[in-house]
Amino acid sequence: MEQRNESCEDVVRCTLSEDDLLAEFDDSYGTIEDKPFTLWTKERVYFPAVYEIG
């Protein structure tokens, strides 16, 4: 969101609870070890993507 000049104020809806939103998200390569989510802002939809390396 930061790279797209969006902030928490732009969030319209999210599938995570407020506590889950405050947790640090592991955006490293490989599998998702955090909770899956979908987050909508006024301009975009965010969700984690996973791909296989190899």
Residue frames relative to the residue before (quaternion, step in Angstrom):
aa qw qx qy qz dx dy dz
M 1.0000 0.0000 0.0000 0.0000 0.00 0.00 0.00
E 0.6350 0.5500 -0.3292 0.4312 3.54 0.97 -0.87
Q 0.6540 0.5194 -0.3084 0.4554 3.59 1.00 -0.81
R 0.7154 0.4113 -0.2302 0.5157 3.58 1.21 -0.50
N 0.4690 -0.7032 0.4086 0.3444 3.56 1.34 0.29
E 0.4746 0.6222 -0.4725 0.4053 3.56 0.99 0.90
S 0.1617 -0.7794 0.5991 0.0861 3.56 -1.19 0.54
C 0.7321 -0.3993 0.3096 0.4568 3.56 -1.31 -0.02
E 0.5988 0.5766 -0.3542 0.4284 3.58 1.13 -0.55
D 0.6544 0.5135 -0.3059 0.4631 3.60 1.21 -0.43
V 0.5139 0.6617 -0.4137 0.3563 3.60 1.26 -0.25
V 0.2384 -0.7664 0.5859 0.1118 3.53 -0.90 1.05
R 0.7818 -0.1224 0.1206 0.5994 3.57 0.98 -0.89
C 0.0125 -0.7807 0.6248 0.0019 3.54 -1.22 0.60
T 0.4547 -0.6999 0.4843 0.2624 3.57 -1.08 0.73
L 0.6122 0.5354 -0.3548 0.4612 3.61 1.25 -0.12
S 0.5104 -0.6000 0.5089 0.3473 3.55 -1.25 0.44
E 0.6654 -0.4862 0.3624 0.4353 3.60 -1.23 0.21
D 0.6253 0.5320 -0.3361 0.4615 3.61 1.03 -0.75
D 0.6585 0.5015 -0.3053 0.4708 3.58 0.96 -0.85
L 0.6384 0.5345 -0.3283 0.4461 3.58 1.03 -0.73
L 0.6777 0.4970 -0.2898 0.4580 3.58 1.09 -0.65
A 0.5587 0.6025 -0.3916 0.4141 3.60 1.22 -0.34
E 0.5251 -0.6261 0.4707 0.3327 3.56 -1.12 0.66
F 0.2958 -0.7626 0.5552 0.1504 3.56 -0.88 0.98
D 0.3286 -0.7352 0.5637 0.1840 3.58 -0.89 0.99
D 0.0329 -0.8314 0.5544 -0.0182 3.58 -0.27 1.26
S 0.3097 0.7582 -0.5143 0.2542 3.57 1.11 0.64
Y 0.6638 -0.5142 0.3686 0.3987 3.55 -1.30 0.17
G 0.6686 0.5079 -0.3708 0.3969 3.55 -1.22 0.48
T 0.7914 -0.3007 0.2259 0.4818 3.55 -1.08 -0.72
I 0.5113 -0.6117 0.5036 0.3329 3.53 -1.29 0.39
E 0.1348 -0.7956 0.5869 0.0665 3.55 -0.79 1.01
D 0.6165 0.5046 -0.3403 0.4995 3.56 1.30 0.00
K 0.6736 -0.4743 0.3600 0.4379 3.57 -1.29 0.00
P 0.4563 -0.6492 0.5192 0.3173 3.59 -0.98 0.73
F 0.0061 0.8128 -0.5817 0.0299 3.58 -1.08 0.62
T 0.1452 -0.7054 0.6731 0.1680 3.47 -1.43 0.10
L 0.0459 -0.7940 0.6059 -0.0184 3.56 -0.89 0.98
W 0.1694 -0.7884 0.5879 0.0640 3.55 -0.80 1.06
T 0.1027 -0.7449 0.6541 0.0819 3.55 -1.06 0.81
K 0.7334 -0.4025 0.2987 0.4592 3.55 -1.28 -0.11
E 0.7995 0.3014 -0.1271 0.5038 3.59 1.15 -0.65
R 0.8213 0.1998 -0.0518 0.5318 3.61 1.11 -0.60
V 0.2793 -0.6900 0.6297 0.2220 3.51 -1.44 0.12
Y 0.1428 -0.7971 0.5845 0.0512 3.58 -0.83 1.03
F 0.1388 0.7538 -0.6341 0.1015 3.55 -1.11 0.78
P 0.5233 -0.6351 0.4530 0.3430 3.61 -1.09 0.57
A 0.1770 -0.7661 0.6100 0.0986 3.55 -1.10 0.74
V 0.1295 -0.7826 0.6066 0.0534 3.54 -1.06 0.80
Y 0.0268 0.7750 -0.6313 0.0063 3.53 -1.05 0.74
E 0.4708 -0.6705 0.4991 0.2822 3.53 -1.19 0.51
I 0.2478 -0.7367 0.6122 0.1448 3.51 -1.07 0.83
G 0.5708 0.6386 -0.4020 0.3236 3.56 -0.80 0.84
